[in-house]
Amino acid sequence: MPCVAQFGIIDEFKKDKDYSNYEPEKYHCIAIDDDILNDWWRQLILIKTYFHCYNRQEFALARWGVTLIPPESLESFYNIVATDQRSKSSKELTDLMILLRKTISENKYVIHYGV
C-alpha cells in the first residue's frame, strides 16, 4: 500500500490545543499519495504552517507528523494543487481542491497528517 498524506478540516480551531493525536476520522480526512508532495516541495516551503500546535510556527508540511495550515495559507496551497497537471484527472487531487475551497470559504484551518 502506498504511503498517504491525509487532509481534513478543523471545525473549531483551538490555539492552545496540541493536535499531535492521530484522528483522521474526527476531521473527515481525505488521502492523497504522499509522493505527490515531493513534486510540490519547492512551493510548499513558502507556505506558513504550524507543526502539531499553534505555538510551533513553521513552513511547508510535517511529512511524518501533524501540520496545521492556517486560513491565510490555504489559497497558496490550493494554487499549488490546482496547477498540477494531475489535478485534471486525479480524483484524490480533485477531492483535495474541493476540501481546500470549502475550508477557504469557511475561514477554517486544515489539518494534515503525514505518513
Secondary structure by P-SEA (a helix, b strand, c coil): ccbbbbbbbbcccccccccccccccccccccccaaaaaaaaaaaaabbbbccccccccccccccbbbbbcccaaaaaaaaaaacccccccaaaaaaaaaaaaaaaabbbbbbbcc
